[in-house]
Amino acid sequence: MMTKNDFKYATISLLLINIWTLYGFFDYYTDTGMLSGLGLLVFFIYSLLFGIGIGIILLLSRILYFKKEKKNKIINNLFYMFSGIFSLNLFLIWSTAIILKVVSIDDDTTFYAILNLIIPTAIFIDIYRFRKISK
């Protein structure tokens, strides 16, 4: 069950992701040079790595530091929700690029994109499974 904080954190996360998307969009159109699309690819790969990094750090801190008695400190956290939504968004962007044949499935980003599906799945299971058990 989603709480009021979940909706607030999801809204803030989607706003931040929209700003990130707009930056990537306008950066692509203002990129000049011989390889103008390469900057967008590098931006996307760095975003994949950022999503994986923040997700792994938060999941590890959840497992190692925040035990059962302190679990609400990280489960009800903006950064935890943002990490899940951001990584899921990156996976959806990658999936759309695969469907539109912008990138091939044999590309080097496949491993990173799959990690960006596993991390939000673990985060959302962690948030909602433990919340249901505690009630």
Protein Blocks (a to p, Z undefined) as FASTA:
>chain_A
ZZfklmmmmmmmmmmmmmmmmmmmmmmmmpgcjklmlmmmmmmmmmmmmmmmmmmmmmmm
mmmmmcfklmmmmmmcfklmmmmmmmmmmmmmmmmmmmnomacfkbmklmmmmmmmmmmm
mmmmmmmmmmmmmZZ
